[in-house]
Amino acid sequence: MPRVSVIIPTTIGGFPYIARLIPSIAKEAVANDAEIIIIDNASRDNTLAYFGTQSPCDVKIIVNRINLGYAKGNNQGASIAKGEYLLFLNNDTVCDPNLIHHMLDTFTREENIGVVGVRILNDGGKLQHLGVCFTSGYVPYELGDQVGDISPRIPLDDPRVYSIRPVPSVTGACMMIKRSVFDEVGGWNEQFINGWEDTDLVLRAREKGHSVWYNGMAVVNHKKHGSVNAGRFRFEAQNRKLYDDIWVHTNRAKDVLKGFIQG
C-alpha cells in the first residue's frame, strides 16, 4: 500500500504544465512510496497521449468527458487513493526535491496535525504563499506576496519563510492532509465551484480539533492560474456567499480561528 497519494486535477490548457510537473514529482513518488492520480477534467489536449507514451512514471488516470470542477475532481481522486496521506497538487506547479519528505516530516511535530502546506514561489521566484491568514472579517488571504493594503510582500530573508510552524490555513495548490482527517470532515465540499473550497476544507479540519502547519523547507513553484480552468472566477460571488453563510454569519470561523486573526 502506498503511504502517500498525490492527486492532480487537470483540464483544458493543462498539458504544458503537466509535462513539467510530472518529472519533478516522479522521483519524489518513488522515494516516498507515493502513487500519482491524475483527474483529467475534459482536457482535450495531449495529456492522455503523454501518459500513454512519455510519462516517466506510472499513474492512475480518471477521465471525465466534462469538466466536473476542482472539488468534484479531487473527491474522485481521493475515492481511489490508497495512501495514508493525500497530497492535493495543482497541475501548474513544479516540485523541488524532498517536497514529500518534508511534508511528511511535519506531521511528526504534533500528534494532532491534520493539514500541512508549503512555501510556494511564483514563476518570477517571488513568494506567493507562506500560509493563509484571515482579515478581521474572516476573509482568507495568502501571506507572502502583497495583498492590496491588507498584507505587504514578505522578503525572502524573513525568518517565517524557512520556518515550520502552525498557521491559520494553507492553500489547496499544494496541501497534504491525513486520509483519516479527510474522511472525518467528508472531503471537499462540492457546493463550491472552483474557489474557496480549500479554505472550507481546512476550517472543517480545524473545527474537528486538527492543527494546520506550514513547512518552509518544502517548496513548489506555481504559475498561479496558469492552466485555464473553465469557470475559475465565474462563480466567485456565489462561492463567497456560500463561504459567508457557512463560516462567517454562523460565527464558526470566529470559533475555529481564535488567536489567528490578522487585519
C-alpha positions in Angstrom: 0.0 0.0 0.0 1.4 3.5 -0.8 2.0 5.9 2.0 1.0 8.9 0.0 -1.5 9.5 -2.8 -0.6 12.5 -5.0 -3.9 13.8 -6.5 -3.6 16.2 -9.5 -6.6 17.6 -11.4 -6.1 19.0 -14.9 -8.2 20.4 -17.6 -8.1 22.4 -20.9 -4.7 24.0 -21.3 -3.1 21.9 -18.7 -0.8 19.7 -20.8 2.3 22.1 -20.9 2.2 22.3 -17.1 1.6 18.6 -16.5 4.6 17.8 -18.8 6.8 20.0 -16.4 5.2 18.8 -13.1 5.3 15.0 -13.6 9.1 14.7 -14.0 9.5 16.8 -10.8 7.2 14.6 -8.8 8.2 11.2 -10.2 11.4 10.8 -8.2 9.6 12.1 -5.1 6.9 9.4 -5.6 9.4 6.6 -5.8 11.5 7.8 -2.8 8.4 8.3 -0.6 6.2 5.3 -1.5 3.7 7.5 -3.3 1.2 6.8 -6.0 0.1 9.5 -8.5 -3.5 10.0 -9.5 -4.5 12.3 -12.4 -8.0 13.6 -12.8 -8.5 14.6 -16.4 -11.4 17.0 -16.4 -12.0 17.1 -20.2 -8.5 18.4 -21.1 -8.9 17.6 -24.8 -5.2 18.1 -25.3 -2.1 15.9 -25.3 -2.4 14.9 -21.6 -3.7 11.3 -22.2 -1.2 10.7 -25.0 1.6 11.9 -22.7 0.8 9.4 -20.0 0.5 6.7 -22.7 3.9 7.1 -24.2 6.1 9.8 -22.5 5.4 9.8 -18.7 8.5 9.0 -16.6 6.3 7.1 -14.1 3.1 5.1 -13.8 -0.1 7.0 -12.9 -3.7 6.2 -12.3 -6.0 8.3 -14.5 -9.6 9.2 -14.1 -11.0 10.6 -17.4 -14.1 12.9 -17.3 -15.8 13.9 -20.5 -16.9 17.2 -19.0 -15.1 19.4 -16.5 -16.5 18.4 -13.1 -14.6 21.1 -11.3 -11.9 21.2 -8.7 -13.8 19.9 -5.7 -15.5 17.0 -7.5 -12.3 16.1 -9.3 -10.3 15.9 -6.1 -13.0 13.8 -4.4 -12.9 11.4 -7.4 -9.1 11.1 -6.9 -9.5 10.6 -3.2 -12.1 7.8 -3.8 -9.5 5.6 -5.5 -6.5 6.7 -3.4 -4.8 4.1 -1.2 -2.4 6.4 0.8 -2.4 7.2 4.4 -1.8 10.8 3.4 -3.4 12.7 0.5 -1.3 15.4 -1.3 -3.5 17.6 -3.4 -1.4 19.4 -6.0 -2.2 21.9 -8.7 -1.2 20.9 -12.2 0.7 24.2 -12.8 3.3 23.6 -10.1 6.8 22.2 -10.2 8.1 20.4 -7.1 11.5 21.0 -5.5 13.4 17.8 -4.3 12.3 16.4 -1.0 8.9 18.0 -1.1 7.0 14.9 0.1 9.7 14.0 2.6 9.5 17.5 4.3 5.7 17.5 4.3 5.5 14.0 5.9 8.1 15.0 8.5 5.9 17.9 9.6 3.3 15.5 10.8 5.8 14.2 13.4 5.8 17.5 15.2 2.5 17.1 16.9 0.0 14.2 17.1 -3.0 16.3 16.1 -1.6 17.9 12.9 -4.1 17.3 10.2 -3.1 19.5 7.3 0.3 20.7 6.0 1.2 23.4 3.5 4.4 24.6 1.9 6.4 27.5 0.7 5.2 28.5 -2.8 7.1 30.7 -5.2 5.5 32.3 -8.2 7.1 31.9 -11.7 9.2 35.0 -11.0 10.8 33.4 -8.0 8.9 35.7 -5.5 7.0 34.5 -2.5 3.3 33.6 -3.1 2.4 31.6 0.0 3.7 31.2 3.5 0.4 30.1 4.8 -3.1 31.6 4.6 -4.2 34.3 7.1 -7.6 35.9 7.6 -8.8 39.5 8.0 -10.9 40.6 10.9 -13.9 39.8 8.6 -12.6 36.2 8.2 -11.6 36.7 4.5 -8.6 34.5 3.7 -5.5 35.8 2.0 -2.1 34.3 1.2 0.8 35.5 3.3 3.8 36.1 1.0 3.0 38.3 -1.9 1.5 41.8 -1.4 -2.3 41.7 -1.0 -3.5 45.3 -1.5 -3.4 47.2 1.7 -4.0 44.0 3.7 -0.6 42.5 3.8 2.8 43.6 2.5 5.2 41.5 0.3 7.3 39.3 2.6 11.1 39.4 1.7 12.9 36.2 1.1 15.1 36.7 4.2 12.2 36.9 6.6 12.5 34.2 9.2 9.0 33.0 8.5 9.9 31.9 5.0 12.0 28.9 6.3 10.1 28.2 9.4 8.0 25.2 10.4 5.0 26.5 12.4 1.3 26.4 12.9 -0.8 28.7 10.6 -4.4 29.5 10.3 -4.8 27.8 6.9 -3.0 26.8 3.7 -3.8 26.9 0.0 -5.0 23.9 -1.9 -2.4 24.4 -4.6 -0.1 22.1 -2.5 -1.8 20.7 0.5 -1.2 17.4 2.3 -3.9 16.0 4.6 -4.2 12.8 6.6 -6.6 10.5 5.0 -8.3 9.9 8.3 -8.9 13.6 8.7 -10.1 14.0 5.1 -12.7 11.2 5.7 -13.7 12.6 9.0 -14.6 16.0 7.5 -16.3 14.5 4.5 -13.9 15.5 1.8 -14.2 18.6 -0.4 -17.4 20.5 -0.3 -18.7 20.2 -3.9 -21.1 23.1 -3.4 -18.1 25.3 -4.0 -17.2 25.7 -7.7 -13.5 26.4 -8.4 -13.0 28.7 -5.5 -12.9 28.9 -1.6 -13.2 25.1 -1.2 -9.7 24.8 0.1 -10.4 27.3 2.9 -13.6 25.5 3.7 -11.8 22.1 3.9 -9.1 23.4 6.2 -11.5 25.2 8.5 -13.5 22.0 8.8 -10.4 20.1 9.8 -9.6 22.8 12.4 -13.1 22.6 13.7 -12.6 18.9 14.4 -9.5 19.7 16.5 -6.7 19.2 14.0 -4.0 21.7 13.7 -2.6 23.2 10.4 1.1 23.7 9.8 3.4 25.4 7.3 6.8 23.9 6.4 9.1 26.4 4.6 11.6 23.6 3.8 9.1 22.1 1.4 8.9 24.1 -1.8 6.9 24.3 -5.0 6.9 26.8 -7.9 3.5 27.8 -9.0 2.3 29.6 -12.1 -0.9 30.9 -10.5 -3.9 30.4 -12.7 -1.5 29.2 -15.4 -3.8 26.4 -16.6 -7.1 27.6 -18.0 -9.9 26.4 -15.8 -13.3 26.9 -17.2 -15.3 28.9 -14.7 -12.4 29.7 -12.4 -13.9 33.0 -11.4 -17.3 32.7 -12.9 -18.8 31.6 -9.5 -16.8 33.9 -7.3 -19.8 35.7 -5.9 -21.7 32.5 -5.3 -18.7 30.9 -3.6 -18.2 33.9 -1.4 -21.8 33.9 -0.3 -21.7 30.2 0.5 -18.5 30.7 2.5 -20.1 33.6 4.4 -23.2 31.6 5.1 -21.3 28.6 6.4 -18.5 30.3 8.3 -19.0 34.0 8.9 -22.7 34.6 9.6 -22.7 31.5 11.9 -19.6 32.6 13.8 -18.0 29.2 13.0 -14.9 30.9 11.6 -14.6 33.1 14.7 -14.6 30.0 16.9 -12.1 28.0 15.0 -9.7 30.9 14.3 -9.3 32.2 17.8 -5.8 33.7 18.2 -5.1 33.7 14.5 -7.0 36.7 13.1 -4.9 39.4 11.5 -6.2 42.5 9.7 
